[in-house]
């Protein structure tokens, strides 16, 4: 029917067409804006720069195509391998993706090292706590011993104190 949804659809279509018209107008104005109107005294510099840029775009990268000289030299010496031929040329600069990967690997290694150190410290702390609790328990058992009549065993307590004094000195 011609209900609410239909009217809403028509409204959206009108807005879309209006937006397309605006974009066409903006593009035509931008094209006019960026025409090559250089100042007369600097025109030769701008044109030379433009030619350089065009040559760079058109020229295929040298590293992707292996030259015949390199291939012939490698075949003559008997050491032909793709890797040896490409490494003879100039070294490529790292792309941003390669740099990002290296940075990520460094961060990952640093995190792993920190995590390992934290785990080591945690284990040392747990071991120290375990030893401390064990000593405390032994001392508590000695000090809490009772005689058959239920009296504290002073003989064991004195021995414990003597051992403690001897350890400290």
Legacy VTK file of the C-alpha trace (Angstrom):
# vtk DataFile Version 3.0
C-alpha trace
ASCII
DATASET POLYDATA
POINTS 169 float
0.000 0.000 0.000
0.699 3.644 0.268
1.158 3.655 4.007
3.780 5.019 6.359
6.610 2.758 5.195
6.116 3.740 1.546
6.255 7.467 2.354
9.341 6.955 4.460
11.027 5.067 1.596
10.222 7.891 -0.852
11.608 10.474 1.574
14.895 8.560 1.887
15.152 8.278 -1.918
14.635 12.051 -2.325
17.320 12.778 0.263
19.709 10.417 -1.519
19.124 12.085 -4.915
19.621 15.484 -3.334
22.919 14.329 -1.824
24.102 12.987 -5.202
23.360 16.353 -6.863
25.323 18.175 -4.169
28.307 15.865 -4.640
28.313 16.437 -8.401
28.374 20.199 -7.856
31.204 19.929 -5.304
33.335 17.730 -7.598
32.953 20.093 -10.530
33.976 23.037 -8.327
36.993 21.113 -7.006
38.095 20.221 -10.526
38.028 23.909 -11.432
39.898 24.753 -8.250
42.856 22.456 -8.906
43.683 23.367 -12.486
47.351 23.889 -13.194
47.683 27.624 -12.707
51.202 28.121 -11.466
52.884 31.509 -10.958
54.842 32.408 -14.084
58.232 32.713 -12.365
57.888 29.258 -10.698
56.106 27.404 -13.501
59.209 25.530 -14.729
59.859 24.113 -11.234
56.331 22.819 -10.799
56.281 21.244 -14.256
59.611 19.494 -13.671
58.344 18.113 -10.357
55.159 16.897 -12.031
57.167 15.087 -14.730
59.271 13.349 -12.066
56.157 12.144 -10.280
54.648 10.814 -13.516
57.865 8.943 -14.358
57.917 7.343 -10.899
54.340 6.136 -11.307
54.904 4.697 -14.779
58.247 2.977 -14.080
57.902 -0.594 -12.715
60.019 -1.342 -9.644
63.524 -2.563 -10.565
63.632 -5.223 -7.861
60.597 -7.102 -9.157
62.159 -7.855 -12.576
65.446 -9.766 -12.530
67.963 -8.412 -14.978
69.522 -10.741 -17.539
73.042 -9.812 -16.456
72.471 -11.026 -12.910
70.857 -14.219 -14.154
73.700 -14.919 -16.600
76.350 -14.210 -13.954
74.629 -16.498 -11.453
74.204 -19.286 -14.016
77.835 -18.993 -15.183
79.200 -19.272 -11.649
76.832 -22.151 -10.888
75.353 -20.470 -7.835
71.921 -19.712 -9.202
69.251 -19.152 -6.620
66.504 -16.589 -6.478
67.675 -15.388 -3.082
71.270 -14.741 -4.187
70.154 -12.762 -7.228
67.802 -10.513 -5.289
70.237 -9.854 -2.446
72.861 -8.603 -4.882
70.661 -5.605 -5.720
70.175 -2.667 -3.427
68.511 -3.415 -0.113
64.854 -2.502 0.099
63.602 -0.170 2.771
61.170 -1.673 5.221
57.528 -1.008 4.551
55.299 0.387 7.230
53.703 -3.025 7.608
57.108 -4.648 8.220
58.007 -1.931 10.715
54.708 -2.453 12.507
55.299 -6.215 12.628
58.776 -5.721 14.070
57.437 -3.287 16.645
54.684 -5.765 17.532
57.250 -8.574 17.927
59.402 -6.392 20.200
56.406 -5.512 22.356
55.314 -9.146 22.438
58.797 -10.296 23.518
58.943 -7.586 26.193
55.538 -8.624 27.543
56.573 -12.294 27.591
59.791 -11.408 29.464
57.884 -9.321 32.031
55.298 -12.067 32.457
58.057 -14.634 33.022
59.765 -12.415 35.601
56.463 -11.857 37.418
55.807 -15.615 37.457
59.301 -16.220 38.862
58.800 -13.621 41.614
55.409 -15.140 42.447
56.926 -18.624 42.788
59.738 -17.313 45.009
57.233 -15.507 47.212
55.036 -18.619 47.497
58.086 -20.751 48.379
59.167 -18.272 51.057
55.650 -18.216 52.520
55.519 -22.013 52.552
58.849 -22.237 54.397
57.748 -19.553 56.864
54.481 -21.380 57.620
56.338 -24.671 58.030
58.745 -23.136 60.587
55.878 -21.516 62.448
54.006 -24.800 62.588
57.029 -26.649 63.961
57.565 -23.969 66.603
53.872 -24.063 67.520
53.929 -27.855 67.903
56.974 -27.694 70.154
55.598 -24.888 72.318
52.139 -26.454 72.667
53.321 -29.887 73.848
51.794 -30.932 77.128
52.794 -33.462 79.740
50.605 -36.450 80.633
48.967 -34.373 83.328
48.161 -31.530 80.851
50.867 -29.128 82.029
53.026 -27.223 79.459
56.300 -29.032 78.711
58.804 -26.417 79.898
61.792 -28.636 79.037
60.916 -28.575 75.303
60.207 -24.833 75.438
63.636 -24.175 76.971
65.339 -26.309 74.296
63.495 -24.394 71.588
64.572 -21.029 73.030
68.170 -22.287 73.307
68.164 -23.344 69.628
66.764 -19.950 68.639
69.501 -18.116 70.556
72.201 -20.318 69.014
70.881 -19.682 65.480
70.892 -15.892 65.986
74.526 -15.825 67.184
LINES 1 170
169 0 1 2 3 4 5 6 7 8 9 10 11 12 13 14 15 16 17 18 19 20 21 22 23 24 25 26 27 28 29 30 31 32 33 34 35 36 37 38 39 40 41 42 43 44 45 46 47 48 49 50 51 52 53 54 55 56 57 58 59 60 61 62 63 64 65 66 67 68 69 70 71 72 73 74 75 76 77 78 79 80 81 82 83 84 85 86 87 88 89 90 91 92 93 94 95 96 97 98 99 100 101 102 103 104 105 106 107 108 109 110 111 112 113 114 115 116 117 118 119 120 121 122 123 124 125 126 127 128 129 130 131 132 133 134 135 136 137 138 139 140 141 142 143 144 145 146 147 148 149 150 151 152 153 154 155 156 157 158 159 160 161 162 163 164 165 166 167 168
